[in-house]
Structures are given as C-alpha cells and as structure tokens.
Amino acid sequence: MSTRAPETSSVGAGDLVAALQRRGVTDVDDSTLTRALYSTDASLYRVVPQAVARPRATEEILAILDAARELQVPVTMRGAGTSIAGNAVGPGLVVDTVKHLNRVLSIDADKQSALIQPGVVHASLQKAAAPLGLRFGPDPSTHTRCTIGGMIGNNACGSRALGYGRMVDNVVAMRSVLGTGEVVGGLAGTTSAAADRLAELTDAHLGVIRPQFGRFGRQVSGYSLEHLLPEHGRHLDRFLVGSEGTLGLVLEAEVRLVRDAPVRTLVVLGYPSMAEAADAVPALLAHPLVACEGLDARIVDIVRANGSAVPDLPVGAGWLFAEVTGETTAETEAIAARVVADAGALEHRVVTDLGESAALWRIREDGAGLAARSLSRPAYSGWEDAAVPPAHLGAWLRDFDELLRHHDLDGVPYGHFGDGCVHVRIDFPLVDEAGRQATFRSFLEASARKLADYGGSLSGEHGDGRARSELLSTMYDAEAVRLFGAVKAVCDPEGLLNPGVLVDPDPFDAHLRADRPRRNPP
Ligand SMILES: Cc1cc2nc3c(=O)[nH]c(=O)nc-3n(C[C@H](O)[C@H](O)[C@H](O)COP(=O)(O)OP(=O)(O)OC[C@H]3O[C@@H](n4cnc5c(N)ncnc54)[C@H](O)[C@@H]3O)c2cc1C
C-alpha cells in the first residue's frame, strides 16, 4: 500500500495561504521569488513548493500540519537548507524554522543540557553555552548556519563525532508531532498510541531488525529501527532522529552539552597511500580518539596549488589526523605515544602547539572544499558520504577507486576514517549528449551494490534525501524495506511528510537541477 500523497496538490496556493491564515499562521509566502528560493537546498535537486510558511511559535507548526492534513498538502520541514541529498525540498508547503523558531529556551548547567527551538543555529547554541564552560558536541562543517532541527532531521555528525557522538547520541528528549497530529516524545509527557503500535511492529519483526539495524555507528541510512528494540528501551525520540521529517516534525528538543577537556593534541601519521592509512584505523580505535580523519596527497597538492602554506607532514602519500584530549599535556602525550605505537605509520608527528594544529586541520578543511573544484570537469554530490564498518575501510577505498575508474569518473576521497565515512565529490556528466543521466545512475547503482558487500551505509551522516532513498533496497532486505513502509503508515498514514524521501522514494535521477540539456555556450 502506498502512503504517498499526490505529487501535485489540487489545492490552489491561495486556498492554502487562506487556510493557514485562518489558523493564525501569518508569515506565509507564495510569491514566485520565495518559492524559487526554497526550491533547492545544497543538493542537486529542485522541487518548487506551493508556498513557504515561517511559524512564529512552536504551536503554529501544529496549525500548519492541521491545515496541510485538511487540504492534503505535503509538508517539508526546513532549517538552513544545507542538506546535500535533497532532504529539505518538497512540493506543497515548505516550513522554515530558522526565521522565527531560533531561540535557545534555557540551559541547565548542572544537567549539562539545553532546551532549544528547532531553528536554533548550531553556532548560536555554542555562543549561549560557552559562558558556562559548555559546548554542543557534534560539529558539522556547516556549523555557522545549520540548525539543530536540521541536524536532528539528518542525524548529522561531523569530524568529532568519534569523541562526542552523532546527533542521536546528543538528544536527551524531544517534543514532536507525528503526521497523524499526535504529539509525542520525552518532552511531551504523554503516553503515545503511535509508540504502542511501533512497539507491536518491532516485536513482530525482531528477526528483521536485530541483524540489520544498528550494526555500526555511521549506519545513518534508512530508519534507525534499532532504537525501538526492547533492549534499547524503545526510545521513540532517538528513533525519530534521522527520519528527515518524514515521520514527525520536531517542535522542541533538549540536547546534551559537554565540558571540553582543556588540552588537545594532534597526532599526524603518514602512510604510503590513503588506503593503507585506512587499513591502520581499526588498531587506533582502541584509543580514546576524539577525531580520526583521513586524506591523501591529492588534497595536499590541491591546497598547495591554491597558494596556501602547508605545514610539514610526516613522510607518506596518505595521512591520518588523530586528535586526543585530556586534562594535561602529559596525559595527551601519553595517549599520543600509545596511538603512535599501534599505528604502524611510516613516520609521525605529535603536535601540541594549537596554532600549528589549526594550520594542519586547515589542510583537511580547505582541501575538502577545493577538492571538488580541482577536477577537470565539474564535480557534484549524490554519492558523497557513504560509510562502512571501519574494519573494511581500506578494502572499500580500493574498490571505490576501481568503481570510479571503471565509470571513467574522478573524485578525491577524504573523510571521517575513524567512523568509516568517506566524503567525495564526483565529476558525473550529469547530462550526457543524449540528455540522460546514464552514468550517474549506473555509478550509483554499482557503488550501492559493492557497498552492500561490505555491510556499508549509503549515507554516513548526510541522510538519504532524494539521492539515496531509492537505493535503500540494496542496503536492506525486502522485509526491512516493507517495515519502513509500515512505520511510515503508523506515523504518517496520509504520506504528507517530505514525500519522495525514504519511503515510496522518487527515483534518484528525478528532479535533478541539471536535468535539462544545456546549449553549448557560443
Ligand atoms: C559544505 C557542506 C558541508 C557539510 N558538512 C557536514 C558535516 O561535516 N557533517 C554532517 O553531518 N553534515 C554535513 N553537511 C550536511 C548538513 O549541513 C547537515 O546535515 C545539517 O545538519 C543540516 O542542517 P540544516 O539546518 O541545514 O537542515 P535542513 O537541510 O534544512 O534539513 C535537514 C533535514 O531535516 C529535516 N528537518 C529540518 N527541521 C526539522 C524539524 N523541525 N522537524 C523535523 N525535521 C526537520 C528536513 O526536512 C530535512 O530532511 C554539510 C553540508 C554542506 C553543504
């Protein structure tokens, strides 16, 4: 049974705006400019909404959902729209939380947690927590603009998730409204009919969920059904994290804050190649690393070619940047020495000077941005954050290189190696001479099949969105995919929430921004 709302609504934008205004939602805009602005996120996809609503109070989200259900109009939530997989675009209504619902409501320093509205920008939360000696742990590269609601939507991570956990590990409790209109979660303080039905579904599918879900940390793709298992406390809030606004809308969240250890030390390890650096990762994970990032000589060359100074690196053509923290330099140096002893590196450097380690981290940060622009053809997202259990990372990287070569494609991988997550932008010819995306499709399908051999996850932190949802059936068996549909039917039976994503997915080559053949420039 399809739970999918129709792609195009039979309701006119004027009726939709009027229905919202009748319910007290006054910041609604169906102008061509606004619809165009919200038709894209940071991905390759473009879907033009009918209107954009910017709720001024949390309760207005309930009113928006009520109107959408009455008129059968799809609803897609949106924070900063920095999603790379088309997670935050949709037909019908786009609901922007960043404009008005952007407040840190309170911080409890003793409990080390903050109560936030969903549109709070990550950097604003850090600013509010810093005077209390606290910070929010996960740190996506987009921290200056991404919202905590969007991080919850995607189960975002970042470089230091190894030390501070993924978004899901940092949610204490939430208040969300499901597609049924039921308000649920640890902050809602009510019993939930949906939770009962999800528990029944879980108990009827233990043999599907236990072997396939929660196998490794960066298994971000699909719904995280492991959180509904009895042995994991049937945690509805945690289950909703990463569901990309397809099951419920987050109204408020309490998130964990951490007190940083005062000393950071960076261990830079050199290897003959990036794949060999990846082979060394499992041995390093026995140590308390906060971050473990991998990159290769191509990134370093790109940074140099861009005119930036590159500090001395240990000899090699592939490197790991491992960060450790502690109360004293003596403590971090002792951990660093143990890391080096287990690393099997050609050469290493232990960097305690903060300026120097910042310069080294800049290679990773600048290189990531420059890598995409260094290829002879334009490079795109679409396959940009797959993850494998770290024990398989080296083998996966070698196979991935082969997949690129076989499809006559190029890309410069790097990433969160300690978590098995590899970032890359690939120079797909998005529109070939026949006006098709044939290579895009064949590469993604072949990569998904190969990734499945390693028990990998299509997404390790960006979520599935429109780019990967169609491929979930290569990662999960048919029963698990059916279970996604059953879960959706419990939480969003009318299929109004972020349609085209996760359940009943749109093909990943539909709605591409570059899907029209371009005329050659004169
Ligand atoms: C250059 C670049 C670098 C990036 N680096 C990282 C990185 O290091 N680590 C990482 O994890 N990600 C990274 N990302 C991806 C992205 O920035 C993160 O996923 C970010 O957390 C998204 O936040 P946002 O506010 O932009 O959310 P949006 O893109 O607006 O939304 C994200 C998802 O959450 C849903 N959503 C939003 N608000 C709500 C709500 N209130 N209730 C329910 N669902 C909601 C949306 O519908 C959507 O599905 C990067 C992106 C870019 C462009």
The ligand as an SDF file (V2000), in Angstrom:
LIG
                    3D

 53 58  0  0  0  0  0  0  0  0999 V2000
   29.5660   22.1430    2.5510 C   0  0  0  0  0  0  0  0  0  0  0  0
   28.7660   21.2330    3.4460 C   0  0  0  0  0  0  0  0  0  0  0  0
   29.4140   20.5560    4.4650 C   0  0  0  0  0  0  0  0  0  0  0  0
   28.6870   19.6960    5.3020 C   0  0  0  0  0  0  0  0  0  0  0  0
   29.3520   19.0620    6.3010 N   0  0  0  0  0  0  0  0  0  0  0  0
   28.6820   18.2250    7.1080 C   0  0  0  0  0  0  0  0  0  0  0  0
   29.3680   17.5540    8.1650 C   0  0  0  0  0  0  0  0  0  0  0  0
   30.5560   17.7560    8.4130 O   0  0  0  0  0  0  0  0  0  0  0  0
   28.6560   16.6740    8.9070 N   0  0  0  0  0  0  0  0  0  0  0  0
   27.3240   16.4600    8.6880 C   0  0  0  0  0  0  0  0  0  0  0  0
   26.7360   15.6550    9.3870 O   0  0  0  0  0  0  0  0  0  0  0  0
   26.6530   17.1060    7.7150 N   0  0  0  0  0  0  0  0  0  0  0  0
   27.2860   17.9790    6.9270 C   0  0  0  0  0  0  0  0  0  0  0  0
   26.6080   18.6320    5.9380 N   0  0  0  0  0  0  0  0  0  0  0  0
   25.1530   18.3790    5.7430 C   0  0  0  0  0  0  0  0  0  0  0  0
   24.2350   19.3690    6.5070 C   0  0  0  0  0  0  0  0  0  0  0  0
   24.8950   20.5980    6.6990 O   0  0  0  0  0  0  0  0  0  0  0  0
   23.8020   18.8190    7.8640 C   0  0  0  0  0  0  0  0  0  0  0  0
   23.0290   17.6530    7.7150 O   0  0  0  0  0  0  0  0  0  0  0  0
   22.9890   19.8380    8.6870 C   0  0  0  0  0  0  0  0  0  0  0  0
   22.8160   19.3520    9.9770 O   0  0  0  0  0  0  0  0  0  0  0  0
   21.6280   20.1630    8.1020 C   0  0  0  0  0  0  0  0  0  0  0  0
   21.0780   21.2130    8.8720 O   0  0  0  0  0  0  0  0  0  0  0  0
   20.0670   22.2710    8.2130 P   0  0  0  0  0  0  0  0  0  0  0  0
   19.6200   23.2010    9.2660 O   0  0  0  0  0  0  0  0  0  0  0  0
   20.6520   22.8800    7.0160 O   0  0  0  0  0  0  0  0  0  0  0  0
   18.8750   21.2890    7.8370 O   0  0  0  0  0  0  0  0  0  0  0  0
   17.9970   21.2090    6.5130 P   0  0  0  0  0  0  0  0  0  0  0  0
   18.8620   20.9030    5.3540 O   0  0  0  0  0  0  0  0  0  0  0  0
   17.1430   22.4010    6.4030 O   0  0  0  0  0  0  0  0  0  0  0  0
   17.0900   19.9510    6.8800 O   0  0  0  0  0  0  0  0  0  0  0  0
   17.6660   18.6870    7.0970 C   0  0  0  0  0  0  0  0  0  0  0  0
   16.5810   17.6280    7.2270 C   0  0  0  0  0  0  0  0  0  0  0  0
   15.9270   17.7950    8.4740 O   0  0  0  0  0  0  0  0  0  0  0  0
   14.5340   17.9750    8.2870 C   0  0  0  0  0  0  0  0  0  0  0  0
   14.1030   18.9310    9.3020 N   0  0  0  0  0  0  0  0  0  0  0  0
   14.5030   20.2100    9.4720 C   0  0  0  0  0  0  0  0  0  0  0  0
   13.8800   20.7550   10.5270 N   0  0  0  0  0  0  0  0  0  0  0  0
   13.0700   19.8060   11.0370 C   0  0  0  0  0  0  0  0  0  0  0  0
   12.1390   19.7620   12.1120 C   0  0  0  0  0  0  0  0  0  0  0  0
   11.9140   20.8240   12.8950 N   0  0  0  0  0  0  0  0  0  0  0  0
   11.4660   18.6180   12.3210 N   0  0  0  0  0  0  0  0  0  0  0  0
   11.6530   17.5290   11.5440 C   0  0  0  0  0  0  0  0  0  0  0  0
   12.5130   17.5150   10.5100 N   0  0  0  0  0  0  0  0  0  0  0  0
   13.2120   18.6370   10.2640 C   0  0  0  0  0  0  0  0  0  0  0  0
   14.3870   18.4820    6.8570 C   0  0  0  0  0  0  0  0  0  0  0  0
   13.1150   18.1840    6.3180 O   0  0  0  0  0  0  0  0  0  0  0  0
   15.4880   17.7110    6.1660 C   0  0  0  0  0  0  0  0  0  0  0  0
   15.0440   16.4240    5.8500 O   0  0  0  0  0  0  0  0  0  0  0  0
   27.2890   19.5150    5.1020 C   0  0  0  0  0  0  0  0  0  0  0  0
   26.6410   20.2310    4.0910 C   0  0  0  0  0  0  0  0  0  0  0  0
   27.3630   21.0760    3.2680 C   0  0  0  0  0  0  0  0  0  0  0  0
   26.6380   21.8380    2.1980 C   0  0  0  0  0  0  0  0  0  0  0  0
  1  2  1  0
  2  3  1  0
  2 52  2  0
  3  4  2  0
  4  5  1  0
  4 50  1  0
  5  6  2  0
  6  7  1  0
  6 13  1  0
  7  8  2  0
  7  9  1  0
  9 10  1  0
 10 11  2  0
 10 12  1  0
 12 13  2  0
 13 14  1  0
 14 15  1  0
 14 50  1  0
 15 16  1  0
 16 17  1  0
 16 18  1  0
 18 19  1  0
 18 20  1  0
 20 21  1  0
 20 22  1  0
 22 23  1  0
 23 24  1  0
 24 25  2  0
 24 26  1  0
 24 27  1  0
 27 28  1  0
 28 29  2  0
 28 30  1  0
 28 31  1  0
 31 32  1  0
 32 33  1  0
 33 34  1  0
 33 48  1  0
 34 35  1  0
 35 36  1  0
 35 46  1  0
 36 37  1  0
 36 45  1  0
 37 38  2  0
 38 39  1  0
 39 40  1  0
 39 45  2  0
 40 41  1  0
 40 42  2  0
 42 43  1  0
 43 44  2  0
 44 45  1  0
 46 47  1  0
 46 48  1  0
 48 49  1  0
 50 51  2  0
 51 52  1  0
 52 53  1  0
M  END
$$$$
